């Protein structure tokens, strides 16, 4: 259970009762190491092998499946090991549409919860938290209204195609607490995400059932 904290600077309003003390503020470049995506050549694309993850493959929350996927041959993978996407990393897009268009927004963050996803293409970053920082705790702040407001502030380009400069992105300010508190918050958020995924799945199934029912009931 969470408790209400006293109104103090750099202390959240709701908190697990076993934790106390002020949180620290740091810029995104401090807790994370980042790698820019690689500009793979389209002439190297194949129909099978190891997948190349492009900006267009990233949805609002996850990597899309079955939508014009591209690959490179497995024999080439050893050349591009530093761009391999690892479990528990965070992907960030540096090009996209306006921040309010969630599915394709510039700066959107995707958390990787599985192995063998593929290799990261250009116009994206992958982040991994340094020791003492939780990736999920960091990721949660990259999905907050404050982060979206920051992207609005630093984005460039027109209404249809926006971009952000990596140097400015890394200046986004994160809250930091002890690693134990980060982990407890991460567990809580992960549990909620799983419940949301189950509800989404049930909704999709219900919509599919309704569509099939209409096709059977009406000429």
Protein Blocks (a to p, Z undefined) as FASTA:
>chain_A
ZZdddddehiafbdcfkbgcjdddddfklmpccdddddddfklpcfbdjddddfklpcfk
bccehiapacddfklmmmmmmmpccehiacddfbdcdfklmmlgghiacddfbehkbccd
ehiacddddehiafklmmmmmmcfklmmmmmmmpgcdfklccddfklmmmpccddddfkl
mmmmmmmmmmmmmmmmmmmmmmmmmmmmmmmmmmmmpZZ
